[in-house]
């Protein structure tokens, strides 16, 4: 495991993450020597009470991050709803950029930006969650020499996200949440004297604000969010996809997102057929009342045909409504 110190800790969680983050906050010491940035998958609308919960449960103050504010050791910065949380040098950056893996905020953008800004002096932590957001970002942290830590899947309420990180990243530590904090405390012992003026974290490296729009190879799939072409890149054994706009997906997230798009499209088609049948029935009745029997019969046949097609589509929807289970990677 890297022992070169740690100035910034980035943490990602999804389903079951509130419980894991509360345990994480309780275990942090009051004199923790690094800034902590957290992304929890939350709905784009509505308020998030996570900062208040973490402040109440632990010794460190937690707040929703504000664009441009400096990173300060011993503070917890939480991604606000509908904003990606990034690190740009020694400051926080909030963006309304494209969703990644169907989420905004997403974990991978935070991890990538922290690795770019602090290189080997960043630690990434993946906690409870479904699917695999955070795996590609944790791989980037490891590639740059940073510390990689993952919650023990046996402890996580939802093990898929930790299991994915273990399978594809080979993290430095896989431990229960409180023991992960012990590792981070040891890493921050190497940080003394590295803070900038007025307690601000130092600018380790410039962070590019715009990544390449289409790295890698053109993929034979379209982006489920905007319909654009996708390009695939390989991070170790993990394949990921990004479109020109910037929507990004891991392979598993792409399958899940396409399931949602197909489901929505088919239900839209079903509704359109039902409405066509209803309108045709109404028109047939009005024509019959006016003595136009031949035209009424034509629209009645159209209504019956639309109802038959809608029923056929409904049978298809009943079969494919539940997406197939994707086998989770096995932790080694």
C-alpha positions, 0 to 999 in steps of 0.5 A: 500500500502507498505510504506517501501521505494523503491530503485529500480523501474522496468517498463514494456511496450509493444504496445503503451508503447513509449507514456506512457514511455515518459509521465512517463519520463517527470513526474520524478523529477530531484532528483528522489531517485531510479534507474529506469529499463525499458523493452519495447518490441522491435524487436530483430534486429535493433536499439532502440532510446528509451534512447535518446527519454527519455533523451530528454523528461525528466530530468533524463539520460537514457541509454541502460543498460550495463552488470555488471554496478552498479545501480545508483539512478536517472538513467534510464536503458533501456533493449537493443534489444534481451537481457533480463534485470535483476537485480543481487544484486546492478548491471545490468545483461544482458542475451540472455536467452530463450524468455518469452511470445515470447519476449526478452527482456521480462518484467517478468524476470526483475520484478522477478529478482528485487523482488529477489534482493530487496525484499520489496524495489522494485516498479513494474509498468505495462504500455500500452501493449497487452496480459499479459507479466508483470502480473506474475512478478508483482505478484511476487513483490506483494508477496514479499511486494513490491509496485505494480502500473498499468497504468489506462487502460482507459488512455493506448493506449492498455489496455490488459496488464494493465487489466491483471495485475489488474485482477490477481494482485490486484495492490496497485495503478491504476492511470494515468501515471503522478500520478503513478510517484507521488506515486513513489516519495513518496515511494523514500522519505523513501530511504534516507541513503540507497544508497551504496558507491559512489551512488551505490544501496545496495545489498539487497539480492543475486539473483540466476542466474539460476532458477529451470528448471521445477518447478510445475506440468508437463503440457500436452502441448509442448513448441512451441519454442523448442518442450520440455515438459512444467511445469505449476505453479500457481501465484494466479489465473494466470497459467504460463508455463516453459520448461526445456530450460527456455522458459516461457509463461502465458496461454494467451501467450502460446495460441498465440504462438501456433497459430503462430507455427500452422500457420507457419507449415500449410503455410510450408506444403502448400508451399511444396505441391505447389512445389511438384505439380510444380515439378511433372508437369515439370517432366511429361512434360519432360517424355512426350517429351521423349515419355514416356507417361505412366510415364508422366501420373503418374506424372501428376496425382501426380501433380493434387493430390498435387494441390488439397491437396494444395487448400484444405489446403489453404481453411483451412488457410483462415478459421483459419488465424485470431486467435480467440479473447481471452476475456480480463480480466475485471478490478475490 
